Amino acid sequence: MTAPLALGWHDWLSLLVHFLMLSLLQFGGAISVTADMQRFLVQEEGWLSQSQFSDAIALAQAAPGPNVLFVALMGWHLGMNTGSLAAAFAGVAMTMAAILLPSSILNYQVAQWGHRNRERRAVRAFRLGMAPVVIGMLLATSWLLAGAGAHLAGWPTWLLALLSCLVIWRTRLHLLWMLGAGALVGALGFV
């Protein structure tokens, strides 16, 4: 059993500021900035273990509802690592407010402006230019999550990921079929 974290007000402020910043960078949703969340929470600060980080994402993705719930679970784990239930609730409130409010306000304002100016060349170019950025951020997240488990580092996992990408890109097959196929391949022990 590890000793509880001793977080001061400056640590909570650092968490708040970092998640406020990430909120404004999350093109494609909060999942697109998980690589930086992992760097900050696990590698730099050591507030969460890699297992807690990965479990928060996996649980939130498996649960019904918005996928941003993994941010709440990270705040919960952080607070519980201090040994305080009140800190866990504070962690949930702080991380969720910080990741949702700035981007929601900005998106609302930009969407209204973009809709009014949708025929402008610069607006169309911005929308087209953001697609590779979002794809790159999602690939960074995929790379981080796939490499988190030692058993995921083998070639069958990467082959399955590549085949899944190709099928999704080139067919109109529903994603649930791909999810089911991945579950079957995993249950059979191939990956």
Secondary structure in CASP SS format (residue, H / E / C, confidence):
PFRMAT SS
TARGET T0000
AUTHOR 0000-0000-0000
METHOD secondary structure of the structure
MODEL  1
M C 1.00
T C 1.00
A C 1.00
P C 1.00
L C 1.00
A C 1.00
L C 1.00
G C 1.00
W H 1.00
H H 1.00
D H 1.00
W H 1.00
L H 1.00
S H 1.00
L H 1.00
L H 1.00
V H 1.00
H H 1.00
F H 1.00
L H 1.00
M H 1.00
L H 1.00
S H 1.00
L H 1.00
L H 1.00
Q C 1.00
F C 1.00
G C 1.00
G C 1.00
A H 1.00
I H 1.00
S H 1.00
V H 1.00
T H 1.00
A H 1.00
D H 1.00
M H 1.00
Q H 1.00
R H 1.00
F H 1.00
L H 1.00
V H 1.00
Q H 1.00
E H 1.00
E C 1.00
G C 1.00
W C 1.00
L C 1.00
S C 1.00
Q H 1.00
S H 1.00
Q H 1.00
F H 1.00
S H 1.00
D H 1.00
A H 1.00
I H 1.00
A H 1.00
L H 1.00
A H 1.00
Q H 1.00
A H 1.00
A C 1.00
P C 1.00
G C 1.00
P C 1.00
N C 1.00
V C 1.00
L H 1.00
F H 1.00
V H 1.00
A H 1.00
L H 1.00
M H 1.00
G H 1.00
W H 1.00
H H 1.00
L H 1.00
G H 1.00
M H 1.00
N H 1.00
T C 1.00
G C 1.00
S C 1.00
L H 1.00
A H 1.00
A H 1.00
A H 1.00
F H 1.00
A H 1.00
G H 1.00
V H 1.00
A H 1.00
M H 1.00
T H 1.00
M H 1.00
A H 1.00
A H 1.00
I H 1.00
L H 1.00
L H 1.00
P H 1.00
S H 1.00
S H 1.00
I H 1.00
L H 1.00
N H 1.00
Y H 1.00
Q H 1.00
V H 1.00
A H 1.00
Q H 1.00
W H 1.00
G H 1.00
H H 1.00
R H 1.00
N C 1.00
R C 1.00
E C 1.00
R C 1.00
R H 1.00
A H 1.00
V H 1.00
R H 1.00
A H 1.00
F H 1.00
R H 1.00
L H 1.00
G H 1.00
M H 1.00
A H 1.00
P H 1.00
V H 1.00
V H 1.00
I H 1.00
G H 1.00
M H 1.00
L H 1.00
L H 1.00
A H 1.00
T H 1.00
S H 1.00
W H 1.00
L H 1.00
L H 1.00
A H 1.00
G C 1.00
A C 1.00
G C 1.00
A H 1.00
H H 1.00
L H 1.00
A C 1.00
G C 1.00
W H 1.00
P H 1.00
T H 1.00
W H 1.00
L H 1.00
L H 1.00
A H 1.00
L H 1.00
L H 1.00
S H 1.00
C H 1.00
L H 1.00
V H 1.00
I H 1.00
W H 1.00
R H 1.00
T C 1.00
R C 1.00
L C 1.00
H C 1.00
L H 1.00
L H 1.00
W H 1.00
M H 1.00
L H 1.00
G H 1.00
A H 1.00
G H 1.00
A H 1.00
L H 1.00
V H 1.00
G H 1.00
A H 1.00
L C 1.00
G C 1.00
F C 1.00
V C 1.00
END
